[in-house]
């Protein structure tokens, strides 16, 4: 059961209404995550602005969704697994790419190195090894792209943790956390 009450867009006022109206206009829907974040308009605005800034970066939409799936799996966030599986399909990820991304795998060696690095950032709480950094660099990522990967990990950790706290009701086709999460016995 959801523990933080979502804002009903029809009843929203002020900054919350402005932000939720913008989400609806952009997406054609207002996901429960946004409605729930709207309880603190500053948090919703920060999230929306952070995401908008990252969309102007060097990492393409498919790779950003793959990172989101890797992070959601590592943090066992069912809401984000569900949302980013749906969004991943919308940006052109194939079903096997979605499943592989959850496990930080890709058929493309460069993307796999990036996903492995993103997973390492989550699991190691940012304290990645020199080897992990060398591996992602040797795959061809620049320092700017590595910085963007960390930023994408961070925005997804925020939503994962918020969804854990709020127990946000999933309003996308449900994707269960059924794969092994990082750190569990295989």
N, C-alpha and C positions, 0 to 999 in steps of 0.2 A: 504494500500500500504506500502511495506517495506520502512523504513526510514533510515536504514543503509545498504549500498550496500554490498551484499555478495561477497566474493572473488570467482572468477571462478577458480576451482582447475587446469584447463588446463593452466591458465595464471599466477598461483601463482609462486612466486620465494622465495628463501631463506628459512627462518624459517617457514613461512606460508606454503610453498610447502612441506617441510619436515613433518610438523604436519598433513596437510591434506592428504598426501600420507599415513601416518600411520593410520589415521582414516579410509580411504578407505580400506586399507589392513586388518584392524581389523574387521570392520563392513560389508564390502562388499558394502558400500554406504557411501556417505558423506552428512549427514543431513545439512539442511540449517542453523541450529543453529551453527554448526561447521564452515561452510563457512563464516558466518557473524562474529563470534568471531575471525576468522582469520584476520580481519582487524587490529587486535592488537594481533600479535602472542604471546606476553607475557600473555595476558588474556586467549587465547586458551590453551596454555601450562599449565598455572596454573589450569584451569578447568580440563584438561585431567589428570594431575598429582594428583589432589585432588580426582577425581573419582577413579583412579587406586589405590590409597592408601586405600580408603574406601572399595574397593572390597576385600582387604586382611583382613578386620576386622571380627568381630563376627556376624554381622547382615547378614543374607542370602539375596540372590538376590531378592527373592520374597518380603521379608519385606522391602528392600530398595526401590523397585518399589512401594509398598504400601505407604510408606512415601512420595515418590515423587508425587503420586496421591493426597494424603491428602494435601500436601503443594500447589500443582498446583491449586486445587480447592479453597483452602483458599485465594489464590492470584489471582483467576480467570484468569489463564494463559492457553489459548486455545492451544498454541503450545505444552506446556508441558503435558497437559491432553491428547492430541492426541499422542504425542511421547510415554509417559509412559503407555498409554493404549495398544499401539502396543507392546512395550517392555515387559510389564506385561504379555501379552499373550505368548510371546516368552519364558519367564521364567516359565510359567506354571500356572499363575493366571487364574482362571475361570472368566467368565463375571460378575457373581455376586460379586466376590471378588474385581474386578476392580471398579464396581459401589459402593460397600460398602466402599472401601478405600477412595474414593472421599469424603465421609461423615465421615471419621474416624471411620468406623465400620468394625468389622470382626466377623465371627462365632467363632473364637478362642479368648477366653477371654484375654489371655496374649497379643496377637497382638493388640486387640482392645485397651487395656490400653496403649500400645506403640503408636498407632495412635492418640489416644486422647491426649497423652502427646505432640506428634509432632505438632498437631493442636494448642494446647495451647501455645507452643513455638512461633508459627507464630502469633497468635492472640494477645498474650501478649507481643510480641516483646522481648521475652527472659525472661521477668519478671514473670516467672511462680510462682504460689503460693506454699507455703510449702505443702499444701494439694495435689496439682498436682504431686509434686515430691514424696510424700509419696505413692500416688496411683500407680505410675509407679514402684516404688520399691516393693510395696506389691504384684504386679503382677509377681514379680520374676526377674526383670531386675537389673543387677549389675551397679555400678557407671560407669564402662567402657562402657557398652552397652548404658547407658543413654548419655554418652559423644558422642558416635558414632551416636546416634539418633540426637543430636543437630548438629553434623557435617553434617549429611545427610539433615537435614532441611536447613542448611546454604547453601550448594551447590545448592539446589533446589531453594531457594530464589534468589540466584545469577542468575540462568537461567531464572526464572520467570520474574524478574525485567529487565534483559537484553532484553528478548523477548518483554516486554511491551515497552521499549524504542525503540528498533529496529523495532517493529512490524514484526517480522520474519515470512516470508511466511511459512505456515504449509505444510510440505511435507510428512506427515503421514496421514492415514485415519483420517479425521477430527472428533474430539469429541468436541461438543459445550459445553460451560459453561452454562448448563441449570439448574443444581441443585442450590439450595440456597447456596450462599457463607456465610461463617461464619460472623456473625455480622448483617446479613440481617434479617428482620422480617420473621417469619415463618407463 
